[in-house]
Amino acid sequence: MNSPELPDLTSQQKRWAFAAAALFLVAVGFLGFALNAQVMVVFAVGWLVLQIFGFVGALKMAKGDFAHPLFKSQVMLHTIALALLAAIIVKAFK
């Protein structure tokens, strides 16, 4: 099976891919915490599922370009979700 050589990613594509991977790992970590503490389980599962479908769908429509505006908007959407989660946690401890 001969697979063609894939082109190297640009630095901008690497940054956006890293941001998406970091957000995904935060969501997985929060899911583990939520299942352990039995708090916000529905949010944790939903956030992870939304990330999977959102990132895969955006990459399909962007034809694999991590620097495409659609993929960038997915990353920013989940960054906002993380900020809202942080605000909820800060408010809970005040």
N, C-alpha and C positions, 0 to 999 in steps of 0.2 A: 504494500500500500504506500504509494508515494504521496506524501503531503507537501504542499507548496510551502515555501518559507513565508512566514508572516512578517509584515513590515514592523519595524520597531515603533513603539509608542512615543509620541512627543512628550515633552516635559509637562505640558498642560494636561494631556490625557492621563498621564501618570498621577498627577495631583488629584484630579477628579475621581479617578478610580480608587486612590488611597482614601479619599474622603468618604466615598460610598462604602468601602470595606470597613472603615473605622466605625461608621454609623451602624452598619450591620452587626459588628461585634458588640457594640454597646447595647443594641437591641437584644441580642442573644444573652448577654450578661444580665440585663434587666429581667429577661424572661426567667432565667435561673433564680434570681433574687425573688421575683414575684411568686414563683411556684414554691419556693422555700418558705417565704413569709406569709403566703396566702393573701397578698394584697395586690390589687390592680392586675389580676391575672388576665382578665378580658382585654385590657388595654395592651398588655405585654404581648399576648398572642396576636391580637389584631395588628399591632404595629409591625411585628415581624412578618406577618402575611402580606401586609401592604407593601413592605419593602421588597419582598421577593417578587410579587407581581409588578410593582412599579418599576423596579430596576430592570427586570427582564423585558417588560414591555417597552420601556424607553430605549433599551439597547437594540431591540429588534427594529423599532421604527427608525432609530438613528444609524442602523446598519453597522453596529459595533463601535461607533465613535463615542468615546468617553467624554469628549469635549463638545459634544452636540448640545445645543441649548435645552433640548427636551430632557436629556440626562442630567444636565446641570440643575434644571428646575426640580427634578426628583430629589437630588441631593439637598437642595435648599429647603424643600418641603419637609424632609425628615430632620433637617437641622432645626427647623422651627418646632417640630414635634419634640425634639430633645430639649429645646429651651423651655417649652411649656411643661414638660415633665420636671425639669429642674425647678421651675417656679412653684409647681405643686409641692415638691419635696421641701423646698425652703419654707413655704407657707405652713406646711404640716409641723415643722419643728419650731415655729415661732409661737 
